[in-house]
Structure formats: structure tokens, C-alpha cells
């Protein structure tokens, strides 16, 4: 909707809707259909329309372990806790560096 609004031709004395207005309209339409209020962030809409990375994409670049390695560590921590030996964050980091 935002792209359509920004690229459409305007008539005389007509203004484009901004990102805030579009987010408000979509949120109200969603509420009318589902009965659930959803807050949409207009800055996020603008960022996505410009092709910027999402927060999850950005955070993936900072990730130290692969999802498989994370699962190995989680399984190990759970296993040790079930045996009565909960691991401190320091011990978890030590195990992480061994992988």
C-alpha cells in the first residue's frame, strides 16, 4: 500500500498519505476484521520500503553459533540440570568455546 500511495499520480490539490496514516488505516482494517488491535510502526514500514534489513537479519550477523550448535548447547545444559548440576553462564561459555 505504501509503495502504491507513493507512486500514484496526484490530482489537483491532492496530497499523498504518509506512512503514519497508512499504518493507522491498515491497523484499523485489521481490527475491524479480527477484533485484535495491532500497532504498526511507521518507521519500520519506511525502512522496509527502502529495502533495509530487518532487525532479525541484522542480529543474525552478530550470531556466534549456528542454530545446530545452539541446540547442542541447550541440550547439554538441560541434561546437566536434570542430573542436578546446573551450569553457570561461565561454564556454558566454556562449553560453547569447545564446540
Backbone torsions as a table, in degrees:
resi	resn	phi	psi	omega
1	UNK	NA	-41.7	-178.1
2	UNK	-62.9	-45.2	178.7
3	UNK	-61.4	-44.0	179.7
4	UNK	-60.0	-45.2	-178.3
5	UNK	-64.3	-40.8	-177.4
6	UNK	-74.3	-23.0	-177.0
7	UNK	-101.1	-8.6	-177.8
8	UNK	-74.3	154.0	178.7
9	UNK	-80.8	141.8	-177.1
10	UNK	-98.7	143.7	172.7
11	UNK	-83.1	178.6	179.7
12	UNK	-64.9	136.4	179.7
13	UNK	60.0	26.1	179.8
14	UNK	-108.9	142.0	179.1
15	UNK	-117.1	152.2	175.8
16	UNK	-78.0	149.2	173.3
17	UNK	-77.4	140.8	177.2
18	UNK	-85.9	174.1	-179.2
19	UNK	-61.9	-38.3	179.3
20	UNK	-61.4	-45.7	-178.5
21	UNK	-64.6	-42.1	179.6
22	UNK	-64.4	-43.1	177.9
23	UNK	-61.2	-41.3	178.9
24	UNK	-63.6	-44.7	-179.9
25	UNK	-63.6	-44.3	-179.9
26	UNK	-65.3	-40.9	178.6
27	UNK	-62.8	-43.4	178.8
28	UNK	-65.8	-39.5	178.1
29	UNK	-64.0	-43.1	178.1
30	UNK	-61.6	-42.2	179.5
31	UNK	-63.4	-41.4	179.5
32	UNK	-64.1	-34.8	-178.0
33	UNK	-82.1	-36.0	-172.0
34	UNK	-114.5	-21.4	-175.1
35	UNK	80.0	9.2	-179.1
36	UNK	-113.3	127.0	177.5
37	UNK	-79.9	133.3	177.7
38	UNK	-131.4	127.6	178.4
39	UNK	-93.6	122.0	177.8
40	UNK	-104.4	134.2	-178.8
41	UNK	-89.8	120.2	-177.1
42	UNK	-66.6	-32.4	179.5
43	UNK	-66.1	-36.7	176.8
44	UNK	-65.5	-41.8	177.6
45	UNK	-58.7	-46.1	179.8
46	UNK	-63.8	-43.6	179.4
47	UNK	-60.8	-45.0	179.1
48	UNK	-63.6	-38.5	-178.8
49	UNK	-67.6	-25.5	178.0
50	UNK	-87.9	-1.6	177.6
51	UNK	82.8	16.7	179.2
52	UNK	-72.7	159.7	-179.6
53	UNK	-70.5	149.6	173.8
54	UNK	-78.2	166.5	178.3
55	UNK	-61.8	-39.8	-179.4
56	UNK	-66.5	-37.6	176.7
57	UNK	-64.6	-42.2	178.5
58	UNK	-63.6	-44.7	-178.1
59	UNK	-66.8	-27.1	177.4
60	UNK	-63.4	-29.3	179.3
61	UNK	-70.4	-20.1	-179.5
62	UNK	-95.8	-2.2	-174.8
63	UNK	-69.5	132.2	-178.5
64	UNK	-86.0	-31.1	-175.0
65	UNK	-120.8	155.0	172.3
66	UNK	-76.7	160.9	177.2
67	UNK	-56.7	-35.3	178.7
68	UNK	-65.8	-42.9	178.2
69	UNK	-64.7	-38.1	176.7
70	UNK	-60.1	-43.7	-179.9
71	UNK	-62.9	-38.3	178.4
72	UNK	-62.0	-45.4	-178.9
73	UNK	-66.7	-43.6	179.2
74	UNK	-60.4	-45.2	178.7
75	UNK	-60.3	-41.8	179.9
76	UNK	-64.6	-44.4	-180.0
77	UNK	-62.5	-43.7	178.5
78	UNK	-63.5	-44.7	-179.8
79	UNK	-60.1	-44.3	179.6
80	UNK	-67.2	-38.7	178.9
81	UNK	-65.6	-39.4	178.2
82	UNK	-65.0	-28.3	178.4
83	UNK	-82.9	-4.5	179.3
84	UNK	93.8	15.8	179.4
85	UNK	-123.9	72.3	179.2
86	UNK	-63.3	140.3	-175.9
87	UNK	-93.8	140.9	175.1
88	UNK	-78.0	161.9	175.9
89	UNK	-55.0	-35.4	179.0
90	UNK	-62.7	-45.7	179.9
91	UNK	-65.9	-36.1	178.1
92	UNK	-64.2	-42.9	178.1
93	UNK	-62.5	-40.9	178.2
94	UNK	-59.9	-43.6	178.6
95	UNK	-65.2	-38.1	179.6
96	UNK	-61.2	-41.5	-178.3
97	UNK	-71.7	-18.0	177.7
98	UNK	-77.9	-19.8	-178.0
99	UNK	-73.8	NA	NA
